[in-house]
Amino acid sequence: MRKLKIAIQKSGRLRDESLKLLKQSGVSVDNGQDQLKTCATNFPLEIYYLRNSDIYQYLIDGVVDVAILGENTLYENGSKLPVVSKLGFSKCRVSMAVPKEVEVENVSYFEGKQIATSYPKTLEKFLSINKISASIHKISGSVEIAPNIGLADAIMDIVSSGNTLFKNGLKESTTVLESEAVMVKGAELASDLEALIDQLNFRINAVLGAKQSRYVLMNVPNDKIAAISQLLPVLKSPTIMPLAMEGWSSLHTVISENEFWPVIDGLKAQGAEGILVLPIEKIIL
């Protein structure tokens, strides 16, 4: 059987989260320290540890079949490659930033300005969409310093917490796009490789689905079961088991983390007691 070749970042947070997700998906892999390639021991998978700037080209050239990278990288390269799954980590923004003392009422501020960035194509698109004429300075790394040394009036860069901007006397003015880690596959792959991607994606979605859900157990009066069941955004229907105490049952269900607190408030109002909330390791739909 052929092995699926996947590229992940050689170092950094994206690498760490990618390895963590693979391991949570039951794929046993080495951590990749000082390695360019390693193989999973229990899944037909080869892992390539690459510089972030090289991953996209390896995918385009067919050296690897699938890759984990940021959506912003796809946008910068104008990619039409298929996104297999959004992975929910390494979330960030690509934003315009200016010195903190500058007031920016709208994007017209950038007309005629000098803007530094490591993402020139993304900046070109932003300027074109907004019909703005500006000078672009392409910089590899440490973009935040550009306004302080007089190289640029503003920057476009990746922002997570905003701490780096703050430390360099800058502030966000405009969010250009939102980004997170995604798994992307090559444009044309053989059927056996597509099947392996489907298997891997199935496992990954089981992990991601579990992270976004909670297993909830509660004691409910029997005469409130119907009303409480109506409140539950369950997979199919809640599990109900009688308690030793007459007139009461134990109700088990799964609730999305995003809906959790509003649902819990409704359950308590309907008489649910002893509500127990547990994390879920995997969820198979």
ZIPE-V380941 format. One record per backbone hydrogen bond with DSSP energy under -1.0 kcal/mol. NH is the residue of the N-H (numbers start at 0). CO is the residue of the C=O. If there is no record, write none. Layout:
BEGIN
{{NH & CO} {NH & CO}}
END
This chain:
BEGIN
{{3 & 43} {5 & 45} {6 & 65} {7 & 47} {9 & 49} {15 & 11} {16 & 12} {17 & 13} {18 & 14} {19 & 15} {20 & 16} {21 & 17} {22 & 18} {23 & 19} {24 & 20} {25 & 22} {26 & 21} {34 & 31} {37 & 46} {39 & 44} {40 & 27} {44 & 42} {45 & 3} {46 & 37} {47 & 5} {48 & 35} {49 & 7} {53 & 50} {54 & 50} {57 & 53} {58 & 54} {59 & 55} {60 & 56} {62 & 57} {63 & 57} {64 & 4} {65 & 4} {66 & 183} {67 & 6} {68 & 181} {70 & 179} {72 & 69} {73 & 69} {74 & 70} {75 & 71} {76 & 72} {77 & 74} {78 & 73} {83 & 182} {84 & 182} {86 & 180} {91 & 178} {92 & 158} {93 & 176} {94 & 156} {95 & 173} {96 & 154} {97 & 170} {99 & 168} {101 & 98} {108 & 105} {109 & 106} {110 & 107} {111 & 132} {112 & 109} {114 & 134} {115 & 153} {116 & 136} {122 & 118} {123 & 119} {124 & 120} {125 & 121} {126 & 122} {127 & 123} {128 & 124} {129 & 125} {130 & 127} {131 & 126} {134 & 112} {136 & 114} {138 & 116} {144 & 141} {145 & 142} {148 & 144} {149 & 146} {150 & 145} {152 & 113} {153 & 113} {154 & 96} {155 & 115} {156 & 94} {158 & 92} {165 & 161} {166 & 162} {167 & 163} {168 & 165} {169 & 164} {170 & 97} {172 & 95} {173 & 95} {175 & 93} {176 & 93} {178 & 91} {180 & 88} {181 & 68} {182 & 84} {183 & 66} {184 & 81} {185 & 64} {193 & 189} {194 & 190} {195 & 191} {196 & 192} {197 & 193} {198 & 194} {199 & 195} {200 & 196} {201 & 197} {202 & 198} {203 & 199} {204 & 200} {205 & 201} {206 & 202} {207 & 203} {208 & 204} {209 & 205} {210 & 206} {211 & 207} {212 & 209} {213 & 254} {214 & 277} {215 & 252} {216 & 275} {217 & 250} {218 & 272} {219 & 248} {221 & 246} {223 & 220} {224 & 221} {227 & 223} {228 & 224} {229 & 225} {230 & 227} {233 & 231} {238 & 251} {240 & 249} {242 & 247} {247 & 244} {248 & 219} {249 & 240} {250 & 217} {251 & 238} {252 & 215} {254 & 213} {256 & 211} {258 & 255} {262 & 258} {263 & 259} {264 & 260} {265 & 261} {266 & 262} {267 & 263} {268 & 264} {269 & 265} {270 & 267} {271 & 266} {272 & 218} {275 & 216} {277 & 214} {282 & 205}}
END
